[in-house]
Amino acid sequence: MQRFLLKTALPALAFLDASPIRADDPATAAGYPADVKIVRYPVPEDGSEQPTLFWSPRLGLGQTAPLLVALHTWSGNYLQAGGEVKYAEWCQQNGWIFLHPDFRGPNRTPAALGSDLMIADIRAAVAWAKENAPVDESRIYAIGVSGGGHATQLLAGRMPGVWAGISSWCGIADIAAWHAETTAAGRLNYAGHIVGAIGGEPDASETTMAEAAHRSPLTWLENADSVPLDLNHGITDGRSGSVPFTHSLRAFNAAVPEPARIPEASITAWYADPSSLPRDPTLRDALYGTHPPLFRKVHGNTRVTIFEGGHEILHEAALNWLAAQRKGAPVVWSPPKTASLESTAADRESGK
């Protein structure tokens, strides 16, 4: 056999007939490239089939590709477009496999919002991708902003053995705290979603408080010390946006040992007066472009960055950082820019 035959392209989408689109699914995902497919995969925990967007590059024999598990925002689902399309564009431009699972849809029902079924859905989606696409298991990544940031932090703590890197942006780390914050700010839709998911106000009973804690990354992040975890938050979030940047600082504290933590008194003071946040004039990171880092702390595999911005994700910073990470290898905290991805302000702040 001649050597060039080893590079014959595999029919990467041929297996889709085994996971048919149901009659009530749309034929295509609006806003996404036409070759991004809607498929369903089995979830053993409840015997259901759950939907996801999917795309895989065509590769030669024996070749593998990174897998990006991109997570929709708080009120979104697997069809959410806007800034989420940027994840698919990156995968197509760079030859990565793309998954955008539903994980029980918007965070307003008991089955969603950090439930055990939500975790089971993502675990099953990764397993399905590994069975049906040429996944490089040393390069499986998760990314999300806002409600997707909440989900990524949960994955770091509840599925730490899977990930080569997790990029989390403006995530909700503490459900009970966010319920109180959104109530005080008059954002009663989010507070109502939490009530619907956990069965009442978080402080209404021991049961609802336990539910809020179970669905909060702060409960699980102590398990994430082996995961390259990059936490990011805009300094104006919580005022111009819906999630105070304190959530990412406290997520960092939950993931690192006590001596490395940021004092709680400092976190409270910095949010009360953001101008008091200590800024390092030597801090530079070209990947953040026009939204430079203002504060950054690193310990082990965990980093938190407060940047000039609000409730948003900086796609190039997130995806170029993920591209440099390999499972089992030391974290690369200052990677080069390996690829460009244009995004608008609307993309960065897409539906939360």
Residue pairs with C-beta under 8 A, 6 or more apart in sequence:
6 60
6 61
6 62
7 60
7 61
8 60
8 61
9 58
9 59
9 60
10 58
10 59
10 60
10 61
10 134
11 58
12 56
12 57
12 58
12 59
12 133
12 134
13 37
13 56
15 132
16 37
16 39
18 132
19 39
19 40
19 41
19 49
19 128
19 132
20 40
21 27
21 38
21 39
21 40
22 40
22 49
25 38
25 40
25 51
26 38
26 79
27 38
28 34
28 36
28 38
29 36
29 38
29 53
29 79
29 81
30 79
30 81
31 81
31 82
31 85
32 53
32 81
32 85
32 88
33 55
33 88
33 89
33 92
35 55
36 53
36 54
36 55
36 88
36 98
37 53
37 54
37 55
38 51
38 52
38 53
38 54
38 78
39 51
39 52
39 54
40 49
40 50
40 51
40 52
41 49
41 50
41 52
41 124
41 125
41 128
42 48
42 49
42 124
42 128
43 49
43 50
43 117
43 120
43 121
43 124
44 120
44 124
45 116
45 117
45 120
45 124
46 117
46 120
50 101
50 102
50 103
50 104
50 121
50 124
50 125
51 78
51 101
51 102
52 78
52 99
52 100
52 101
52 102
52 125
53 78
53 79
53 88
53 98
53 99
53 100
53 101
54 97
54 98
54 99
54 100
54 129
54 133
55 88
55 91
55 92
55 97
55 98
56 65
56 97
56 98
56 133
56 134
57 65
57 91
57 92
57 95
57 96
57 97
59 65
59 95
59 134
63 134
64 134
64 135
64 136
64 137
65 95
65 96
65 97
65 133
65 134
65 135
65 136
65 139
66 94
66 96
66 97
66 135
66 136
66 139
66 140
66 141
66 323
67 96
67 97
67 99
67 126
67 129
67 130
67 133
67 135
67 136
67 139
67 140
67 141
68 87
68 90
68 91
68 96
68 97
68 98
68 99
68 141
68 142
68 143
68 322
69 99
69 101
69 122
69 125
69 126
69 140
69 141
69 142
69 143
69 155
70 84
70 87
70 88
70 98
70 99
70 100
70 142
70 143
70 144
70 148
71 100
71 101
71 103
71 122
71 142
71 143
71 144
71 147
71 148
71 151
71 152
72 78
72 80
72 84
72 100
72 102
72 103
72 144
72 147
72 148
73 80
73 84
73 144
73 145
73 146
73 147
73 148
73 350
73 351
73 352
74 106
74 107
74 146
74 147
74 148
74 150
74 172
74 190
74 193
74 352
75 106
75 107
75 108
75 147
75 193
75 351
75 352
76 84
76 106
76 147
76 351
77 102
77 105
77 106
78 100
78 101
78 102
78 105
80 100
80 350
80 351
81 350
82 346
82 347
82 350
82 351
83 145
83 313
83 315
83 343
83 346
83 347
83 348
83 349
83 350
83 351
84 100
84 350
85 347
86 315
86 341
86 343
86 347
87 98
87 100
87 143
87 315
87 319
88 98
88 100
89 341
90 96
90 315
90 319
90 339
90 341
91 97
91 98
92 98
93 339
93 341
94 323
94 339
97 129
97 133
97 134
97 135
99 125
99 126
99 129
101 121
101 122
101 125
102 121
103 112
103 118
103 121
103 122
103 125
103 151
104 111
104 112
104 115
104 117
104 118
104 121
105 112
106 112
106 193
107 113
107 114
107 147
107 150
107 193
107 194
107 197
108 192
108 193
108 196
108 197
109 196
109 197
110 196
110 197
110 198
110 199
111 117
111 118
112 118
112 197
113 175
113 193
113 194
113 197
113 198
113 215
114 150
114 151
114 154
114 175
114 214
114 215
114 216
114 217
115 197
115 215
118 151
118 154
119 154
119 155
119 158
119 159
122 151
122 155
122 159
123 159
123 162
126 140
126 162
129 135
130 137
137 327
138 164
138 326
138 327
138 328
139 164
139 325
139 326
139 327
140 162
140 163
140 164
140 327
141 163
141 164
141 165
141 166
141 167
141 322
141 325
142 151
142 152
142 155
142 156
142 163
142 165
142 166
142 167
143 152
143 166
143 167
143 168
143 169
143 318
143 319
143 322
144 150
144 151
144 152
144 167
144 168
144 169
144 171
145 169
145 170
145 171
145 312
145 313
145 350
145 352
146 169
146 170
146 171
146 172
146 242
146 243
146 311
146 352
147 172
147 352
148 169
148 171
149 168
149 169
149 170
149 171
149 172
149 243
150 171
150 172
150 173
150 217
151 171
152 166
152 167
152 168
152 171
153 166
153 168
153 171
153 173
153 217
153 220
153 221
153 229
153 231
153 251
154 215
154 217
154 220
155 162
155 163
155 166
156 163
156 166
156 168
156 217
156 220
156 221
156 223
156 224
156 227
156 229
156 255
157 217
157 219
157 220
157 221
157 222
157 223
157 224
157 255
158 220
158 223
160 223
160 224
160 226
160 227
161 226
163 227
163 228
163 327
164 228
164 322
164 325
164 326
164 327
165 227
165 228
165 229
165 230
165 321
165 322
165 325
165 331
166 227
166 228
166 229
166 230
167 230
167 232
167 318
167 319
167 321
167 322
168 229
168 230
168 231
168 232
168 248
168 251
169 232
169 233
169 312
169 313
169 314
169 318
170 232
170 233
170 234
170 237
170 241
170 243
170 245
170 247
170 248
170 311
170 312
170 313
171 217
171 231
171 243
171 247
171 248
171 251
172 178
172 216
172 217
172 243
172 247
173 216
173 217
173 218
173 221
173 247
173 248
173 250
173 251
173 254
174 216
174 217
174 218
174 247
174 250
175 194
175 198
175 202
175 212
175 213
175 215
175 216
176 202
176 203
176 209
176 212
176 213
176 216
177 247
178 190
178 194
178 243
178 247
179 190
179 191
179 194
179 195
179 201
179 202
179 212
180 202
181 238
181 244
182 188
182 190
182 191
182 242
183 191
185 242
187 242
190 242
194 202
194 212
195 201
197 211
197 215
198 208
198 211
198 212
198 215
199 207
199 208
199 211
200 207
200 208
201 208
202 208
202 209
202 211
202 212
203 209
213 219
217 251
217 254
218 250
218 251
218 254
221 251
221 254
221 255
222 254
222 255
224 255
224 301
224 302
225 255
225 256
225 300
225 301
225 302
226 301
227 301
228 301
228 325
228 331
229 255
229 301
229 302
229 303
230 303
230 305
230 318
230 321
231 248
231 251
231 252
231 302
231 303
231 304
231 305
232 248
232 304
232 305
232 307
232 313
232 314
232 317
232 318
233 243
233 245
233 247
233 248
233 249
233 304
233 305
233 306
233 307
234 241
234 245
234 291
234 306
234 307
234 308
234 309
234 310
234 311
234 312
235 245
235 274
235 277
235 294
235 306
235 307
235 308
235 309
235 310
236 274
236 309
236 310
237 243
237 244
237 245
237 309
237 310
237 311
238 244
238 245
238 246
238 271
240 310
240 311
241 310
241 311
241 312
241 352
242 311
242 352
243 311
244 271
245 271
245 306
246 267
246 268
246 270
246 271
248 304
248 306
249 262
249 267
249 270
249 304
249 306
250 267
251 304
252 261
252 262
252 297
252 299
252 302
252 303
252 304
253 261
253 262
253 264
255 302
256 299
256 300
256 302
257 299
260 299
260 300
262 297
269 276
270 276
270 277
277 294
277 295
277 306
278 295
279 294
279 295
280 295
280 296
283 292
283 293
283 294
283 295
283 296
284 292
284 293
285 292
285 293
285 296
285 305
285 317
285 334
286 337
287 314
287 316
287 317
287 320
287 321
287 335
287 337
288 305
288 307
288 314
288 317
289 314
289 316
289 317
290 308
291 307
291 308
291 309
291 312
291 314
292 307
292 308
293 305
293 306
293 307
293 308
294 306
294 307
294 308
295 305
295 306
296 303
296 304
296 305
296 306
297 303
297 304
298 333
301 331
303 331
303 333
307 314
309 348
310 349
311 349
311 352
312 345
312 348
312 349
313 348
314 348
315 341
315 343
315 347
315 348
316 337
316 340
316 341
316 343
319 339
319 341
320 335
320 336
320 337
320 338
320 339
321 332
321 335
323 335
323 338
323 339
324 332
324 335
324 336
324 338
325 331
325 332
